[in-house]
């Protein structure tokens, strides 16, 4: 019993900073699976709604354009303003997501969502994959690729829900503590399990 392309199975991919979720997304793409990036959709949504956001947040307008950093600073410490931002952006993100899903016409779609559990997305998905790795390993990876200090990486880590908590909530945990080859094998096994669970041949 296959799923109709109109209603794809949507699996969320998440993981704390440095876990390797982008590597997993890249592997899936290289195997021909569609992977949508929620951050990318949110950026497009903000662009589409720029005029409205400029009216709502005039202090975040720099040189006639909406400045993303200034906007982030404004809403970061003000829950009311964050709500106002989300009221404009979230419906547009949903619309773009639906548009992408109908364009893809694929039975199985992955959605990369950095703050999946923090933002309560799990209720809208058919399942979630947590890409997990030991903290020290993750700190090392992020420092190597970003030039951030250890303290800066740990500060970002603390801003996210602890990995232990996410392990309890995720449908599947994909361990990324070894080589790329081991990650690839783990992901292959997981895909077989997902396809079997949802009756995808």
C-alpha positions in Angstrom: 0.0 0.0 0.0 1.9 3.0 -1.2 1.3 6.6 -0.1 -0.1 9.0 -2.6 2.3 11.7 -3.7 -0.3 14.3 -2.7 0.3 13.4 1.0 4.0 12.8 1.4 5.5 11.3 4.5 7.4 14.1 6.1 10.3 13.3 8.4 12.0 16.0 10.4 15.8 16.0 10.8 17.3 17.9 13.8 20.3 17.9 16.1 22.2 20.3 18.3 25.0 22.5 17.0 27.8 20.4 15.4 25.8 17.1 15.4 26.1 16.6 11.6 22.5 17.2 10.6 23.7 19.0 7.4 25.9 16.1 6.5 22.9 13.8 6.9 20.8 16.1 4.7 23.6 16.2 2.1 23.7 12.4 2.1 20.0 12.1 1.6 20.0 14.6 -1.2 22.9 12.7 -2.9 20.7 9.6 -2.8 17.8 11.4 -4.5 15.6 12.2 -1.5 14.1 15.7 -1.3 15.3 17.6 1.7 13.8 21.0 2.5 15.6 23.4 4.9 13.2 25.2 7.2 15.7 28.1 7.8 15.8 28.7 4.1 12.0 28.7 3.9 11.9 31.2 6.8 14.4 33.4 5.0 12.2 33.4 1.9 9.1 34.1 4.0 10.8 37.1 5.6 11.8 38.4 2.2 8.2 37.9 0.8 6.8 39.8 3.8 9.6 42.4 4.0 7.2 45.4 3.5 4.9 44.3 6.2 7.9 43.6 8.6 9.4 47.0 7.9 6.1 48.6 8.9 6.0 46.5 12.1 9.7 46.9 13.0 10.9 50.3 11.7 13.9 50.1 14.1 15.2 47.1 12.2 15.3 48.9 8.8 18.9 49.8 7.8 19.5 51.6 4.5 15.9 50.9 3.4 16.3 47.1 3.9 15.2 44.9 6.8 18.3 44.0 8.8 18.1 40.4 10.0 20.5 40.9 12.9 18.7 44.1 14.1 15.4 42.2 13.8 16.7 39.3 15.8 18.0 41.6 18.6 14.6 43.3 18.8 12.5 40.1 19.2 15.1 38.2 21.2 14.2 39.8 24.6 10.6 40.8 23.8 8.1 37.9 23.7 5.3 40.2 22.5 7.4 41.4 19.5 8.5 37.8 18.8 4.8 36.9 18.6 4.1 39.7 16.2 7.0 38.6 14.0 5.9 34.9 14.0 2.3 35.9 13.2 3.5 37.4 9.9 6.2 34.8 9.1 4.8 31.5 10.2 1.8 31.4 7.9 4.0 32.3 5.0 6.5 29.5 5.9 3.6 27.1 5.9 2.4 28.3 2.6 5.9 28.0 1.0 6.2 24.5 2.6 2.9 23.4 1.0 4.0 24.9 -2.3 7.3 22.9 -2.2 5.6 19.7 -1.2 3.1 19.9 -4.1 5.9 20.8 -6.5 8.1 17.8 -5.4 5.3 15.2 -5.7 7.5 12.8 -3.7 6.3 10.0 -1.4 8.9 10.8 1.3 10.3 14.2 2.1 12.8 15.3 4.8 12.7 18.6 6.5 15.8 20.0 8.2 14.7 21.9 11.3 17.4 23.1 13.7 15.0 24.0 16.5 12.4 21.2 15.8 11.6 20.3 19.4 12.1 23.8 20.7 9.5 25.1 18.3 7.1 22.2 18.8 7.2 20.9 15.2 7.0 17.2 16.1 3.2 17.3 16.1 3.1 18.2 12.4 5.5 15.5 11.2 5.3 11.8 10.6 8.5 11.2 12.5 11.7 12.8 13.7 15.4 11.9 13.4 17.8 13.3 15.9 21.4 13.3 14.7 23.4 12.9 17.9 27.1 13.1 18.8 29.1 13.5 22.0 29.4 17.2 23.2 33.2 17.4 23.0 33.1 16.0 19.4 30.4 18.6 18.4 32.4 21.5 20.0 35.5 20.4 18.1 33.7 20.3 14.8 32.0 23.7 15.2 35.3 25.4 16.3 37.1 23.9 13.3 34.6 25.1 10.8 33.4 28.4 12.2 36.3 30.0 14.1 34.0 30.4 17.1 35.7 30.0 20.5 34.9 27.1 22.8 32.9 29.4 25.1 30.8 30.8 22.1 30.0 27.2 20.9 28.9 26.2 24.5 26.8 29.3 24.8 24.9 28.3 21.6 24.6 24.8 22.9 23.0 26.1 26.1 20.5 28.0 24.1 19.2 24.7 22.7 17.2 22.0 24.4 19.7 19.4 25.9 20.4 16.5 23.6 19.4 14.1 26.3 15.9 15.6 26.3 15.7 15.4 22.5 16.8 11.7 22.6 13.6 11.0 24.6 11.4 12.8 22.1 12.8 11.7 18.8 11.3 8.8 16.8 14.8 7.7 15.7 18.3 8.6 17.0 21.1 8.5 14.4 24.5 8.3 16.2 27.3 10.3 14.5 30.3 9.5 16.6 32.5 7.7 14.1 33.5 8.0 10.4 31.4 9.3 7.5 31.2 5.7 6.3 29.6 4.6 9.7 27.2 7.5 9.5 26.3 6.5 5.9 25.7 2.9 7.0 23.6 4.0 10.0 21.5 6.3 7.7 21.0 3.5 5.2 19.6 1.2 7.9 17.4 4.0 9.2 16.0 4.7 5.7 15.1 1.0 5.3 13.2 1.1 8.7 11.4 4.3 7.7 10.3 2.9 4.3 9.1 -0.3 5.9 7.2 1.5 8.6 5.3 3.7 6.2 4.8 1.0 3.5 7.0 2.7 0.9 8.4 0.1 -1.5 
